[in-house]
Amino acid sequence: MALCEAMSRPDSVRFPVTVTRLPLTRCEICGRTLAYQPGQASAVLTKHYLRMHPDALTEAAEATGA
């Protein structure tokens, strides 16, 4: 059996990592989970819909008469 050695480099520089827990919402069309800053759910969903489901936005605008 071979010995396992830890892969460490004492000369490597470590950078601090900040982990932020963001609220999540889900796309009603594709089910994709989207993270957003508090108060920004609408903007994040709109960007997602523009990128991934532009036809859904067009249909919604026509249905409301916009």
C-alpha positions in Angstrom: 0.0 0.0 0.0 1.3 3.4 -0.9 1.7 6.1 1.8 -0.5 9.2 1.3 1.2 12.5 1.9 -0.6 15.7 2.4 -0.3 18.0 -0.6 0.9 21.1 1.1 3.2 23.9 0.0 4.7 25.8 2.9 5.8 28.6 0.5 2.2 29.2 -0.8 0.3 32.3 0.2 -3.1 31.8 1.7 -5.8 34.3 0.9 -8.8 34.9 3.3 -12.1 33.8 1.9 -15.4 35.4 2.9 -18.5 33.2 2.8 -21.7 35.1 2.6 -25.0 33.4 3.0 -27.5 35.0 0.6 -31.2 34.5 0.4 -32.4 32.3 -2.4 -35.3 32.4 -4.8 -36.3 30.0 -7.6 -37.3 30.6 -11.2 -40.8 29.5 -11.8 -40.1 28.5 -15.3 -36.9 26.4 -15.1 -36.6 25.9 -11.4 -33.1 27.3 -11.2 -32.0 28.6 -7.8 -30.9 32.2 -7.8 -29.1 34.0 -4.9 -29.7 37.7 -4.3 -28.7 40.5 -2.1 -31.5 41.5 0.4 -34.0 43.8 -1.5 -32.7 42.7 -4.9 -34.8 39.6 -5.7 -36.8 41.4 -8.3 -33.8 42.7 -10.1 -32.0 39.3 -10.1 -35.1 37.5 -11.4 -35.6 40.1 -14.1 -32.0 39.7 -15.3 -32.5 35.9 -15.2 -35.7 36.1 -17.2 -34.1 38.5 -19.8 -31.2 36.2 -20.3 -32.9 32.8 -20.1 -36.6 33.3 -20.8 -37.0 36.5 -22.9 -40.1 35.1 -24.6 -41.8 34.8 -21.2 -41.3 38.5 -20.5 -42.7 39.4 -23.9 -45.8 37.3 -23.3 -46.3 38.8 -19.9 -46.0 42.4 -21.2 -48.5 41.6 -24.0 -50.9 40.1 -21.5 -50.8 43.2 -19.3 -51.2 45.5 -22.3 -47.8 47.2 -21.8 
